[in-house]
Amino acid sequence: MLNMKNMSETYEMKVFTDSGDYFGDVDEAIVLENKITGWRVRATRSSFLSKVLGSAKGVIVPHQLVKSIGDIMIINKSAIPNYDPEAE
């Protein structure tokens, strides 16, 4: 069964990758012509995204990479920017 949500319910929602990494928090939705085209995800201190971005505040995740929205948002792992953990 399909459950509907108000867009305001997604703000501050936790975002995880499909591999289980905490990615960040939803900051806002990008809407064009009554259709969600992307999500601005804010990097938080404990998120994987903050390690990847450094000083940047967040990223825009295309809506096509969102797998599920419920209590949390699950995105495809391909939304993660290129990251080499050995470069640190």
Backbone as a chain_set.jsonl record, in Angstrom:
{"seq": "MLNMKNMSETYEMKVFTDSGDYFGDVDEAIVLENKITGWRVRATRSSFLSKVLGSAKGVIVPHQLVKSIGDIMIINKSAIPNYDPEAE", "coords": {"N": [[0.831, -1.177, 0.0], [0.521, 2.225, -0.77], [1.778, 4.914, 0.968], [1.147, 8.281, 1.673], [3.026, 11.295, 2.163], [3.443, 14.515, 3.614], [5.456, 17.079, 2.226], [6.696, 18.658, 4.116], [7.147, 16.935, 6.202], [9.478, 15.659, 5.595], [11.639, 17.284, 6.074], [14.631, 17.723, 7.902], [14.875, 15.011, 8.078], [16.617, 11.947, 8.546], [19.162, 10.713, 6.422], [20.221, 7.833, 4.805], [22.57, 5.637, 3.162], [22.072, 2.902, 0.839], [23.776, 0.985, 1.692], [23.937, 1.331, 4.362], [25.31, 3.475, 5.535], [25.358, 6.522, 7.367], [24.289, 9.415, 5.89], [23.476, 12.144, 5.982], [21.296, 14.971, 6.703], [18.031, 15.851, 5.512], [17.673, 18.926, 3.98], [16.19, 20.532, 2.229], [13.629, 20.237, -0.331], [13.805, 20.108, -3.875], [11.776, 21.483, -6.166], [10.18, 21.386, -9.272], [7.733, 22.437, -11.442], [5.581, 21.143, -9.976], [6.793, 18.73, -9.289], [9.096, 16.708, -7.613], [12.478, 17.107, -8.037], [14.948, 16.861, -6.891], [16.927, 16.583, -3.836], [18.193, 18.534, -1.249], [20.804, 17.754, 0.742], [22.108, 18.089, 3.89], [25.33, 18.123, 5.292], [26.137, 16.669, 8.309], [27.865, 16.701, 11.481], [28.493, 14.036, 12.341], [28.179, 12.562, 10.06], [28.814, 10.547, 7.111], [29.03, 12.037, 4.866], [30.128, 14.498, 5.652], [32.799, 13.843, 6.013], [33.591, 13.354, 3.43], [33.098, 15.757, 2.031], [34.411, 17.821, 3.371], [34.781, 21.136, 3.866], [32.434, 21.937, 2.609], [28.856, 22.481, 2.667], [26.852, 20.655, 1.999], [25.133, 18.408, -0.314], [23.372, 18.006, -3.454], [21.003, 15.637, -4.079], [19.845, 13.79, -6.731], [16.397, 13.032, -7.357], [15.924, 10.576, -8.543], [17.75, 8.869, -7.426], [16.808, 8.261, -4.957], [15.702, 5.691, -2.964], [13.812, 4.96, -1.026], [11.383, 6.446, 1.133], [10.485, 6.969, 4.354], [10.37, 6.626, 7.706], [12.983, 7.268, 7.672], [15.199, 8.375, 5.03], [16.29, 6.548, 2.266], [18.967, 6.301, 0.117], [20.523, 5.659, -3.078], [23.725, 4.174, -3.291], [25.352, 5.273, -5.229], [25.032, 7.985, -5.109], [26.914, 9.06, -3.533], [29.643, 11.256, -3.441], [32.79, 10.972, -5.242], [35.246, 9.366, -3.357], [38.178, 8.768, -1.634], [39.244, 6.918, 0.885], [41.838, 6.451, 1.713], [43.26, 8.659, 1.075], [43.3, 10.463, 3.08]], "CA": [[0.0, 0.0, 0.0], [1.282, 3.459, -0.895], [1.483, 5.917, 1.987], [1.49, 9.637, 1.258], [3.62, 12.156, 3.176], [3.616, 15.917, 3.275], [6.863, 17.388, 2.049], [7.236, 19.229, 5.351], [7.545, 15.834, 7.081], [10.8, 15.164, 5.204], [12.7, 18.187, 6.526], [15.413, 17.214, 9.032], [14.858, 13.549, 8.065], [17.93, 11.312, 8.418], [19.387, 10.083, 5.116], [21.195, 6.745, 4.841], [22.789, 4.969, 1.875], [21.549, 1.543, 0.836], [24.745, 0.125, 2.38], [23.805, 1.558, 5.799], [26.082, 4.627, 6.021], [24.601, 7.752, 7.628], [24.701, 10.349, 4.846], [23.216, 13.525, 6.393], [19.893, 15.303, 6.97], [17.349, 16.576, 4.445], [17.585, 20.359, 4.224], [15.024, 20.991, 1.475], [13.305, 19.557, -1.577], [13.861, 20.954, -5.067], [10.529, 21.196, -6.884], [9.953, 22.059, -10.546], [6.453, 22.077, -12.054], [4.864, 20.201, -9.106], [7.483, 17.449, -9.265], [10.372, 16.762, -6.891], [13.589, 16.727, -8.908], [16.14, 16.584, -6.101], [16.914, 16.841, -2.402], [19.42, 19.107, -0.712], [21.154, 17.023, 1.959], [23.103, 18.82, 4.682], [26.329, 17.301, 5.976], [26.194, 16.885, 9.75], [29.18, 16.326, 12.026], [28.725, 12.589, 12.437], [27.802, 11.893, 8.809], [29.82, 10.151, 6.133], [29.115, 13.131, 3.906], [31.039, 15.531, 6.157], [34.168, 13.374, 5.764], [33.844, 13.438, 1.991], [33.026, 17.127, 1.529], [35.29, 18.761, 4.058], [34.165, 22.392, 4.305], [31.149, 22.183, 1.943], [27.716, 22.308, 3.572], [26.007, 19.529, 1.624], [25.038, 18.05, -1.733], [22.031, 17.817, -4.008], [20.814, 14.257, -4.516], [18.717, 13.679, -7.664], [15.303, 12.216, -6.825], [16.007, 9.234, -9.12], [18.621, 8.051, -6.586], [16.117, 7.966, -3.701], [15.087, 4.368, -3.031], [12.675, 4.836, -0.125], [11.161, 7.503, 2.113], [9.576, 6.538, 5.423], [10.892, 7.304, 8.893], [14.266, 7.764, 7.181], [15.309, 8.337, 3.569], [17.356, 5.669, 1.8], [19.41, 6.688, -1.223], [21.441, 4.763, -3.76], [25.127, 4.401, -2.954], [25.999, 6.051, -6.291], [24.886, 9.406, -4.807], [28.093, 9.479, -2.766], [30.721, 11.8, -4.276], [34.012, 10.177, -5.272], [35.928, 9.476, -2.083], [39.265, 7.817, -1.417], [39.528, 6.999, 2.307], [43.269, 6.378, 1.958], [43.853, 9.951, 0.75], [43.281, 11.298, 4.287]], "C": [[0.878, 1.244, 0.0], [0.833, 4.451, 0.17], [1.963, 7.272, 1.501], [2.072, 10.402, 2.438], [3.566, 13.585, 2.682], [5.107, 16.182, 3.124], [7.485, 17.943, 3.324], [7.666, 18.146, 6.338], [8.942, 15.318, 6.759], [11.931, 16.062, 5.674], [13.313, 17.663, 7.817], [15.406, 15.685, 9.109], [16.279, 13.028, 7.869], [18.007, 10.599, 7.068], [20.495, 9.048, 5.266], [21.382, 6.202, 3.427], [22.22, 3.562, 1.974], [22.531, 0.558, 1.463], [24.774, 0.385, 3.886], [24.598, 2.714, 6.372], [25.162, 5.822, 6.241], [25.146, 8.83, 6.721], [24.538, 11.799, 5.265], [21.745, 13.716, 6.685], [19.308, 16.075, 5.794], [17.226, 18.038, 4.847], [16.384, 20.947, 3.494], [14.829, 20.141, 0.232], [13.377, 20.566, -2.719], [12.684, 20.541, -5.949], [10.47, 22.04, -8.154], [8.655, 21.53, -11.134], [5.723, 20.974, -11.288], [5.491, 18.814, -9.053], [8.801, 17.624, -8.516], [11.471, 16.274, -7.821], [14.85, 16.39, -8.128], [15.943, 16.951, -4.644], [18.245, 17.45, -1.995], [19.668, 18.433, 0.627], [22.316, 17.753, 2.635], [24.042, 17.823, 5.355], [26.325, 17.654, 7.457], [27.52, 16.342, 10.276], [29.457, 14.836, 12.003], [28.445, 11.84, 11.137], [29.01, 11.549, 7.952], [30.07, 11.292, 5.154], [30.081, 14.222, 4.371], [32.493, 15.135, 5.961], [34.549, 13.567, 4.306], [33.971, 14.887, 1.531], [34.002, 18.096, 2.174], [34.528, 19.989, 4.505], [32.83, 22.703, 3.621], [30.002, 21.841, 2.879], [26.845, 21.116, 3.241], [26.043, 19.264, 0.137], [23.58, 18.018, -2.154], [21.973, 16.401, -4.567], [19.632, 14.232, -5.484], [17.656, 12.713, -7.12], [15.345, 10.785, -7.369], [16.86, 8.303, -8.252], [18.007, 7.74, -5.222], [15.399, 6.631, -3.856], [13.814, 4.292, -2.203], [12.613, 6.04, 0.807], [10.118, 6.992, 3.093], [9.945, 7.323, 6.668], [12.262, 7.886, 8.607], [14.209, 7.749, 5.658], [16.492, 7.441, 3.217], [17.676, 6.047, 0.364], [20.372, 5.653, -1.769], [22.873, 5.154, -3.426], [25.842, 5.257, -4.0], [25.841, 7.562, -6.09], [26.087, 9.956, -4.052], [29.139, 10.035, -3.714], [31.942, 10.904, -4.22], [34.811, 10.427, -4.011], [36.959, 8.379, -1.966], [39.669, 7.896, 0.054], [41.019, 6.944, 2.629], [43.971, 7.699, 1.648], [43.921, 10.861, 1.961], [44.623, 11.353, 4.947]], "O": [[1.882, 1.292, 0.711], [-0.348, 4.786, 0.261], [3.069, 7.391, 0.975], [1.667, 10.19, 3.581], [3.634, 13.841, 1.48], [5.924, 15.576, 3.818], [8.667, 17.724, 3.586], [8.473, 18.417, 7.227], [9.535, 14.609, 7.572], [13.086, 15.635, 5.673], [12.601, 17.215, 8.715], [15.877, 15.117, 10.094], [17.055, 13.607, 7.109], [17.046, 9.967, 6.63], [21.571, 9.345, 5.786], [20.48, 6.291, 2.594], [21.921, 3.084, 3.068], [22.164, -0.584, 1.741], [25.537, -0.253, 4.611], [24.571, 2.926, 7.584], [24.295, 6.108, 5.415], [26.338, 9.135, 6.769], [25.39, 12.623, 4.932], [21.019, 12.745, 6.894], [20.005, 16.862, 5.154], [16.732, 18.35, 5.931], [15.645, 21.757, 4.054], [15.731, 19.425, -0.203], [13.047, 21.738, -2.542], [12.606, 19.405, -6.414], [10.682, 23.252, -8.118], [8.49, 20.323, -11.305], [5.296, 19.983, -11.88], [4.797, 17.829, -8.801], [9.535, 18.581, -8.76], [11.405, 15.157, -8.335], [15.732, 15.704, -8.646], [14.935, 17.547, -4.264], [19.305, 16.938, -2.356], [18.846, 18.526, 1.539], [23.359, 17.997, 2.029], [23.607, 16.815, 5.911], [26.492, 18.819, 7.817], [28.212, 15.603, 9.576], [30.568, 14.423, 11.67], [28.47, 10.61, 11.117], [30.07, 12.166, 8.051], [31.188, 11.481, 4.675], [30.783, 14.809, 3.547], [33.343, 16.003, 5.762], [35.691, 13.901, 3.989], [34.85, 15.211, 0.733], [34.375, 19.097, 1.561], [33.713, 19.909, 5.424], [32.154, 23.651, 4.02], [30.15, 21.012, 3.776], [26.155, 20.604, 4.123], [26.87, 19.818, -0.588], [22.675, 18.006, -1.32], [22.78, 16.015, -5.412], [18.524, 14.613, -5.105], [17.987, 11.703, -6.5], [14.848, 9.869, -6.713], [16.714, 7.083, -8.33], [18.615, 7.035, -4.416], [14.587, 6.456, -4.765], [12.845, 3.649, -2.606], [13.639, 6.583, 1.217], [9.008, 6.629, 2.704], [9.843, 8.549, 6.685], [12.664, 8.876, 9.219], [13.289, 7.184, 5.068], [17.567, 7.564, 3.803], [16.794, 6.109, -0.492], [20.959, 4.872, -1.021], [23.186, 6.337, -3.296], [26.84, 5.903, -3.683], [26.45, 8.343, -6.821], [26.259, 11.17, -3.943], [29.499, 9.375, -4.689], [32.117, 10.154, -3.259], [35.031, 11.577, -3.633], [36.659, 7.203, -2.173], [40.363, 8.834, 0.447], [41.424, 7.354, 3.717], [45.161, 7.843, 1.93], [44.533, 11.926, 1.893], [44.779, 12.013, 5.975]]}, "num_chains": 1, "name": "protein.A"}
